[in-house]
Amino acid sequence: MSTNHPAVLAALVVFVVGGACSTAEQFCGKRTQCLSEEQDIELEADSTRVCVAEYEGNLAALNANEEDDCHTLAAAELALDNCRSWLDCDDFLEADLGGKCDDQLDDLQDAFDDISGLECSAQD
């Protein structure tokens, strides 16, 4: 198995750093926690599981593409969400993440800029 692929490297780093909990689980758990606190409501018990399924489906779709730019976008999303997962809720819910995760935000923007049109969708 080659580890020269950015998505493979990102997944390995996330596994080693994050332990057995995936970035999707960490991110979705934090999202559920922060939205519940902000809105002072209790979200449905399956909210995190549904978020994880959608998240993993999105990454699988990006990585199913042949284009390297789609894989780079998936890796950038993972890196950003891994960073976001460790923020407090105030920063997590801010559009600019409280000025944190700036490098990851820049990398994600660069990845979006590198894809054209529907390059990473089933519609291309």
C-alpha positions in Angstrom: 0.0 0.0 0.0 1.4 3.4 -1.0 1.2 6.2 1.5 2.0 8.9 -1.0 -1.7 9.8 -1.4 -2.7 12.8 0.7 -6.0 11.2 1.8 -4.3 8.1 3.0 -1.8 10.1 4.9 -4.5 12.3 6.5 -6.5 9.2 7.5 -3.4 7.6 9.1 -2.5 10.8 11.0 -6.1 11.1 12.2 -6.2 7.5 13.4 -2.9 7.8 15.2 -3.6 11.2 16.8 -7.3 10.7 17.4 -7.1 7.0 18.5 -10.0 4.8 17.5 -12.5 7.7 17.2 -12.8 8.9 13.6 -12.7 12.5 12.6 -16.3 12.1 11.5 -17.3 10.9 15.0 -15.3 13.6 16.7 -16.6 16.4 14.5 -20.2 15.3 14.6 -20.1 14.8 18.3 -18.7 18.3 18.8 -21.3 19.7 16.4 -24.1 18.1 18.2 -22.8 19.3 21.6 -22.3 22.8 20.4 -25.6 23.2 18.6 -27.4 21.7 21.7 -25.6 24.2 24.0 -26.2 27.2 21.7 -29.8 26.5 21.1 -30.4 25.2 24.6 -32.2 22.1 23.2 -31.5 18.5 23.2 -31.0 17.1 19.7 -32.4 13.7 18.8 -30.3 10.8 19.9 -29.5 9.8 16.3 -28.2 13.2 15.3 -24.6 12.3 15.7 -25.0 9.0 13.9 -26.8 10.6 10.9 -24.1 13.3 10.8 -21.3 10.6 10.7 -23.1 8.7 7.9 -23.4 11.8 5.8 -19.9 12.9 6.6 -18.3 9.6 5.7 -20.5 9.4 2.5 -19.2 12.7 1.4 -15.6 11.7 1.9 -16.2 8.4 0.2 -17.7 10.2 -2.8 -14.7 12.6 -3.1 -12.2 9.7 -2.8 -14.1 7.6 -5.4 -13.2 10.2 -8.0 -10.2 9.6 -10.2 -9.1 13.2 -10.0 -6.4 14.0 -7.5 -7.9 17.4 -6.8 -11.0 15.6 -5.3 -8.7 13.5 -3.0 -6.9 16.7 -2.0 -10.3 18.3 -1.2 -11.3 15.3 1.0 -7.9 15.4 2.8 -8.4 19.2 3.4 -11.9 18.7 4.8 -10.6 16.0 7.1 -7.7 18.2 8.3 -10.0 21.2 9.0 -12.7 19.1 10.8 -10.0 17.4 12.9 -8.8 20.8 14.0 -12.4 22.1 14.6 -13.2 19.1 16.7 -10.8 20.3 19.4 -12.1 23.8 19.6 -14.5 25.1 22.3 -18.0 25.6 21.2 -17.7 29.4 20.9 -15.0 29.1 18.4 -16.5 26.0 16.7 -19.6 27.9 15.8 -17.9 31.1 14.6 -17.6 31.4 10.8 -13.9 32.1 11.1 -13.5 29.5 13.9 -12.4 32.2 16.3 -9.2 32.7 14.2 -8.1 29.2 14.9 -7.5 26.5 12.3 -6.5 29.2 9.8 -4.0 27.0 8.0 -6.6 24.3 7.5 -9.2 26.9 6.3 -6.6 28.2 3.8 -5.9 24.7 2.6 -9.6 23.9 2.2 -10.1 27.2 0.2 -7.1 26.3 -2.0 -8.6 22.8 -2.6 -12.0 24.3 -3.6 -10.2 26.8 -5.9 -8.4 23.9 -7.6 -11.5 22.0 -8.5 -13.5 23.3 -11.5 -17.3 23.1 -11.7 -18.7 19.7 -10.9 -15.3 17.9 -11.2 -15.8 16.1 -7.9 -19.5 15.2 -8.3 -21.4 12.3 -9.9 -22.6 14.9 -12.4 -19.3 15.4 -14.3 
